[in-house]
């Protein structure tokens, strides 16, 4: 049958190597995509509702349970919101420890994703396990780096999964100097590994595909953004996180239990490592800018497949910054500040590994939550992923066999390292051709 | 004497606590505490050891014992299983950063050329693993049986 006249439905019932459960429904009619929907069918988790009526530190402990990979995004986002609400100004010690712990999360998340989930796509393996047969040293290196991130998390959070060391105003305990010093030689050794990872990824074959989306990230006054209150976009906009709703809107999409986000005008927005590095290249130290330029990529890049390189560069930066913090560490017996609860409306934002995590709290006079809003980066990226799939698959060739289309679709989606469980909730591909 | 890691895997949900409960029982045994004090035995619990299992396999443990609830529906709840790692690496399991299961982690370790012959897996057949659910009497019986079997392992000198 002539491809121009047929309608094909491709169903990807369960997408592998992503977090959570969802499916992709693709309908191709007369050589055009007529339907492209990411169907997020994980049940809603109702975190926002059952956190109402709870005191601040109960919320900080509970939100760590949202995700096993990026628990800190939620803890730090809410800590920032509460601290803004109660007027708590963090000491440099607390800020550095928060940053160190968060860098641990970037390190474990980025190296796990890039080595076991994303890299097999570029090297034509079905899984990280299959790739490990031919690339054992590379995979082991990724595992080592991932583990280092977990060690940092455990140091400050008591455990690497669902850590609970953070509280409003600081931490429950300060690590002993010898505990932090023990990380230094490991971080020093990791720098060489991380540099080698950047070089390895820069040799991968990248499909030629550009995305037109508005890129959005946080902007820190002096360094690469992790915690910040200013948002910037690739269209030159700058605004405070308190004004997020004036620029972006969350809405319910019929096919998804996760909320979607776009600009007020309905344009998709792209959050995550590619946006971060594009918008904050000048905030990387000069030698890391050189490393990024040596990959052969012209930054800023609009090729989503370059996200794997962006993650590896961020990983290098995170290790170097963590090393700096550890070398300057001194013990304190005041790891947290006192605060006085009060009624407030406040926002908190952090750059989670997958993009901006925005949290909003409405509090009564005791500081108890009367309303909570959690906007995870994956849910904000969903319209972008759908739009990217449409253009990417059309460029790839809609006349390709279903299996090839499915694999390419999965690869496009994995560039976003989506966390469906977080966003409420990944991939089954259902393709219909007519 | 060999250096051993005993890792109980589970969650707070009903019968899924099995791995944690075995470790809790073992912690009460003076001979176990003595071996822990001598740094010859490590007791750990985890909800999802995932890829960290690779790091444990690369460390200096000569033997690693994993305990987890299993649901085969082939045996009655409380039944216990002892398997070598090589027997469970073919079990299905999602490979994602959120759910890199025990079998996937062991399969990855094998492909990386890491010795998994020293890994022993104890399973306890469970039935209910839901939030708020209690541990069933059957699983408690299975937990005690696994604890006794581990304590009787001549390699551990307990």
Interface residues (C-beta under 8 A of the other chain):
Chain A: X16 X17 X18 X19 X20 X67 X68 X69 X109 X112 X113 X116 X117 X127 X128 X129 X130 X132 X133 X136 X139 X140 X143 X144 X146 X147 X150 X160 X161 X162 X419 X421
Chain B: X46 X47 X48 X51 X52 X54 X55 X94 X95 X96 X97 X98 X99 X100 X104 X107 X108 X111 X112 X113
